[in-house]
Amino acid sequence: MQWSLSSMQSKFGTWLLHIALGTIVLGACVTYFFGEQGEIHLRADQAIRLPNSEISLFLWDFQIVNDAEGNPADYITELRLLDRGAKNKEQGLVVDEGVVRMNKPLKYHGYRFCQSDYDSDMRGVVLSYNHDPWGIGITYAGYALLLISMIAFFFQKHSYFRSLFHRLTTQWSRSKPVSLLSALAVLIIILAIIMTHVVTPKPPLQPVLQTPLLGIHVSVIMLAYTLFAVIMINGILGLCLPKKREQLMHLSQILLYPALFCLTAGIFIGAVWANMSWGRYWGWDPKETWALITMLVYALLLHFPWLLKSKINNHKSQIIYHIACVIDFALVLFTYFGVSYLLGGLHSYA
């Protein structure tokens, strides 16, 4: 028991990471089984009652706010909410006011209302709504734990990542190309910045894209893709240079940790953004679905030494690892290019 406790303390970040993922899955299950969500179409001068609720919505006004160049910058829906569950001595019910804006949902008595669509005559809107206080709370707690665990992971002692890093730097210090690691880090950052600049949608932006989360989401995802590209190149070199195969595998394994963590963080940043915009943090859009598949496949590659059940410096396992690094990058290419051109979806602009 003492050894187990010591082992858990030395791998706090790893344990917390798995707890965070479990918490996120639990939150998703609570949302699925106990949450309430849907869409409601409101027309001017017409009150609509929410299903299974004492709340009725009345569309007071809808307008599109344009920027200086005349492009839509925001959607504003003004509502009157009639709550029959809260009695008023004079009127018999309580009438509240609320405003729904793009990326700024209206919260009312556990309900969240988000802008979804509007009628061409500007006299009607479609709002998405959800009532899921427990599921969202649990899921967001999982997101917070995930962020803490990913940071804590790089500081935990006796981790496989640290042993790999120490082994690689020792090998390279003997062959005197120490500066190569620094040069590689600089190259990765430069490539990520260039790719982020290229793929970030340029003005005029859709109202849903006008949020600081856009830059964060795209930058983190592109950094992950850049690291995966470097790992793929290492895989090709590892297959072509037998004498450097072990060192290149160790380098790929080291880069895999921040790459996978960045992809995971980018996916969940997008989930938070989706919850702000549409009232749900996951909608099985093709892009987000394939990003999840990519994350799971690279997570298997992260567990490669334990899945293969062989020594890490074994000749055959090194070849298999490099081949996997090359093949797995096809998922990144499909997620980035293929989904946008073949499957479309909400991310078709990306």
C-alpha positions in Angstrom: 0.0 0.0 0.0 2.8 2.4 0.8 4.5 1.7 -2.5 1.2 2.3 -4.4 0.7 5.6 -2.6 4.3 6.7 -3.4 3.8 5.6 -7.0 0.6 7.7 -7.3 2.2 10.7 -5.8 5.2 10.5 -8.2 2.8 10.3 -11.1 0.2 12.8 -9.9 -0.1 14.5 -13.3 -0.7 11.2 -15.1 -3.4 10.1 -12.6 -5.1 13.5 -12.7 -5.1 13.4 -16.5 -7.1 10.2 -16.5 -9.4 11.4 -13.8 -10.1 14.6 -15.8 -11.0 12.5 -18.9 -13.2 10.4 -16.8 -14.9 13.5 -15.4 -15.5 14.8 -18.9 -17.1 11.5 -20.0 -19.3 11.5 -16.8 -20.4 15.1 -17.6 -21.3 14.0 -21.2 -23.3 11.1 -19.9 -25.2 13.3 -17.4 -26.0 15.7 -20.3 -27.2 12.9 -22.5 -29.4 11.2 -20.0 -30.7 14.1 -17.9 -30.1 17.3 -19.9 -32.9 18.9 -22.0 -32.1 20.7 -25.2 -33.8 21.7 -28.5 -34.7 24.6 -30.7 -37.6 27.0 -30.6 -38.8 29.2 -33.5 -40.1 32.6 -32.4 -42.1 35.0 -34.5 -42.9 38.6 -33.7 -46.1 39.1 -31.7 -46.3 35.4 -30.8 -45.5 33.8 -27.4 -44.1 30.3 -27.4 -44.0 28.1 -24.4 -40.9 25.9 -23.8 -41.6 22.2 -23.6 -41.9 20.8 -20.1 -41.6 24.3 -18.6 -43.6 27.2 -17.2 -41.6 29.7 -19.2 -42.9 31.3 -22.4 -40.8 33.4 -24.8 -42.0 36.5 -26.6 -39.9 38.0 -29.4 -39.6 41.7 -28.8 -37.0 42.7 -31.4 -34.4 41.3 -33.6 -31.6 43.2 -35.4 -28.4 42.6 -37.2 -25.5 44.8 -36.2 -23.1 45.6 -39.1 -19.5 46.7 -39.0 -18.1 49.8 -40.7 -18.0 48.0 -44.0 -21.6 46.8 -43.8 -20.8 43.2 -42.9 -22.8 41.4 -40.2 -20.9 41.7 -36.9 -23.5 40.5 -34.4 -27.1 39.3 -34.0 -29.2 40.7 -31.2 -32.5 39.1 -30.1 -34.5 40.9 -27.4 -36.9 38.7 -25.5 -39.7 39.0 -23.0 -39.9 35.9 -20.7 -43.2 35.1 -19.1 -42.5 32.8 -16.1 -45.8 31.3 -14.9 -44.0 29.4 -12.2 -43.2 32.7 -10.3 -46.4 34.5 -9.4 -46.8 38.2 -9.2 -49.6 39.7 -7.0 -50.7 42.2 -9.6 -50.2 40.4 -12.9 -50.3 36.7 -11.8 -46.9 36.0 -13.5 -43.5 37.5 -13.8 -42.3 39.2 -17.0 -38.5 39.5 -17.4 -36.4 40.9 -20.2 -33.4 39.2 -21.8 -31.0 39.6 -24.7 -29.4 36.9 -26.8 -26.2 37.8 -28.8 -23.8 35.8 -30.8 -21.3 34.0 -28.5 -23.2 35.5 -25.5 -26.1 33.2 -24.5 -28.9 34.3 -22.3 -29.1 32.5 -18.9 -32.4 32.3 -17.2 -33.4 30.0 -14.3 -31.1 27.2 -15.4 -31.9 27.6 -19.1 -29.4 28.9 -21.7 -30.6 30.4 -25.0 -28.3 30.8 -28.0 -28.7 32.4 -31.4 -29.2 29.8 -34.0 -30.9 31.3 -37.1 -33.2 34.0 -38.2 -36.0 34.4 -40.8 -35.3 36.3 -44.0 -38.1 38.9 -43.2 -36.3 39.7 -39.9 -39.5 39.1 -38.0 -38.5 35.6 -36.7 -35.6 33.9 -35.0 -34.6 30.3 -34.1 -33.0 29.9 -30.7 -31.3 26.8 -29.4 -31.9 26.1 -25.7 -30.7 23.7 -23.1 -31.4 23.0 -19.4 -28.4 21.1 -18.1 -26.9 22.6 -15.0 -25.3 19.4 -13.7 -23.9 18.1 -16.9 -22.2 21.3 -18.0 -20.9 21.9 -14.5 -19.3 18.4 -14.3 -17.9 18.7 -17.9 -16.3 22.2 -17.2 -14.8 20.8 -14.0 -13.3 18.1 -16.1 -11.9 20.7 -18.5 -10.3 22.5 -15.6 -8.8 19.3 -14.2 -7.5 18.5 -17.7 -5.7 21.8 -18.0 -4.1 21.4 -14.5 -3.1 17.8 -15.2 -1.4 18.6 -18.5 0.7 21.3 -16.8 1.4 19.1 -13.8 2.5 16.2 -16.1 5.7 18.0 -17.2 6.7 18.6 -13.6 6.2 15.2 -12.1 9.3 13.2 -11.1 10.3 9.8 -12.4 8.0 10.1 -15.5 8.6 8.3 -18.7 8.8 11.7 -20.5 11.6 12.9 -18.2 13.5 9.6 -18.6 13.2 9.9 -22.4 14.3 13.5 -22.4 17.3 12.8 -20.1 18.3 9.8 -22.3 18.0 11.8 -25.5 20.0 14.8 -24.2 22.7 12.4 -22.9 23.0 10.7 -26.3 23.1 14.1 -28.2 25.6 15.6 -25.8 28.0 12.8 -26.6 27.6 13.4 -30.3 27.7 17.2 -29.8 24.5 18.3 -31.8 22.9 19.8 -28.6 21.9 23.0 -30.4 19.8 20.9 -32.8 17.1 20.5 -30.2 16.9 24.3 -29.7 16.9 24.9 -33.5 14.1 22.3 -33.8 12.0 24.1 -31.2 12.4 27.4 -32.9 11.5 25.9 -36.2 8.4 24.3 -34.8 7.2 27.7 -33.3 7.9 29.5 -36.6 6.0 26.9 -38.6 3.1 27.0 -36.2 2.9 30.8 -36.4 3.0 30.7 -40.3 0.4 28.0 -40.5 -1.9 29.8 -38.0 -1.6 33.0 -40.0 -2.4 31.1 -43.3 -5.5 29.2 -42.0 -7.1 31.8 -39.8 -10.1 33.2 -41.6 -9.6 36.8 -42.7 -12.1 39.6 -42.3 -14.9 40.0 -42.9 -15.6 37.2 -40.3 -18.9 35.6 -39.6 -20.3 36.8 -36.3 -19.7 33.4 -34.6 -16.0 33.8 -35.4 -15.7 37.2 -33.8 -14.3 36.0 -30.5 -10.9 35.9 -28.9 -11.3 32.1 -28.7 -10.8 31.9 -32.5 -7.1 32.8 -32.3 -6.5 30.6 -29.3 -8.3 27.6 -30.8 -6.6 27.8 -34.2 -3.1 28.5 -32.8 -3.2 25.6 -30.4 -4.5 23.2 -33.0 -2.0 24.3 -35.6 0.9 23.9 -33.1 -0.3 20.3 -32.6 -0.4 19.7 -36.3 3.0 21.1 -36.8 4.4 18.9 -34.1 2.7 15.9 -35.7 4.4 16.9 -39.0 7.8 16.9 -37.3 7.1 13.5 -35.8 6.1 12.2 -39.3 9.4 13.5 -40.7 11.3 11.9 -37.9 9.5 8.6 -38.8 10.7 8.8 -42.4 14.2 9.6 -41.3 14.1 6.8 -38.7 13.3 4.3 -41.5 16.0 5.7 -43.7 18.8 6.1 -41.1 19.2 2.9 -39.1 22.0 4.3 -37.0 19.9 7.2 -35.8 16.7 5.2 -35.5 16.6 5.0 -31.7 17.5 8.7 -31.2 14.8 9.8 -33.7 12.2 7.5 -32.0 13.1 9.1 -28.6 12.7 12.6 -30.1 9.3 11.7 -31.6 8.1 10.2 -28.3 9.1 13.4 -26.5 7.4 15.6 -29.1 4.3 13.4 -29.0 3.4 14.6 -25.5 3.1 18.3 -26.2 1.6 17.6 -29.6 -1.2 15.4 -28.2 -1.8 17.8 -25.3 -2.1 20.7 -27.7 -4.6 18.8 -29.8 -6.6 17.8 -26.8 -6.6 21.4 -25.4 -7.6 22.8 -28.8 -10.5 20.4 -29.1 -11.8 21.3 -25.6 -11.3 25.0 -26.2 -13.5 24.5 -29.3 -16.0 22.7 -27.1 -16.2 25.7 -24.7 -16.6 28.0 -27.7 -19.4 25.8 -29.1 -21.2 25.9 -25.8 -21.1 29.7 -25.8 -22.3 29.9 -29.4 -24.8 27.1 -29.8 -25.6 26.0 -26.3 -23.8 22.6 -26.7 -20.2 21.6 -26.4 -20.3 18.7 -28.8 -22.3 18.3 -32.0 -20.5 15.5 -33.9 -19.6 17.9 -36.7 -17.3 16.1 -39.2 -14.3 18.2 -38.3 -14.6 17.8 -34.5 -15.3 14.1 -34.9 -12.2 13.4 -37.0 -10.1 15.6 -34.6 -11.3 13.3 -31.8 -10.4 10.2 -33.8 -7.0 11.7 -34.5 -6.5 12.4 -30.8 -7.5 8.8 -29.8 -5.2 7.3 -32.4 -2.2 9.4 -31.3 -3.1 8.5 -27.7 -2.6 4.9 -28.6 0.8 5.8 -30.0 1.6 7.5 -26.7 1.0 4.2 -25.0 3.1 2.3 -27.6 5.8 0.9 -25.2 3.1 -0.7 -23.0 0.8 -1.8 -25.8 3.7 -3.6 -27.6 5.0 -5.1 -24.4 8.6 -5.0 -25.6 11.7 -3.1 -24.7 11.7 0.4 -26.1 15.1 0.1 -27.8 14.2 -3.2 -29.5 15.0 -3.0 -33.2 11.7 -4.3 -34.5 9.7 -2.0 -32.2 11.6 1.0 -33.4 10.7 0.2 -37.0 7.0 -0.3 -36.1 6.9 2.9 -34.2 8.4 5.0 -37.1 5.9 3.4 -39.5 3.0 4.3 -37.2 4.2 7.9 -37.0 4.2 8.1 -40.8 0.8 6.4 -41.2 -0.9 8.3 -38.4 -0.1 11.6 -40.0 -2.6 10.7 -42.8 -5.3 11.3 -40.1 -4.0 14.8 -39.5 -4.1 15.5 -43.3 -7.6 14.2 -43.7 -8.8 16.1 -40.6 -7.3 19.3 -41.9 -7.9 19.1 -45.6 -10.1 16.1 -46.4 -13.0 16.9 -44.0 -13.3 20.5 -45.3 -13.5 19.5 -49.0 -15.3 16.2 -48.7 -17.6 16.3 -45.7 -18.2 20.0 -45.1 -20.0 20.9 -41.9 -19.7 23.9 -39.6 -15.9 24.0 -40.0 -16.0 24.1 -43.8 -14.4 27.6 -43.6 -11.3 26.0 -41.8 
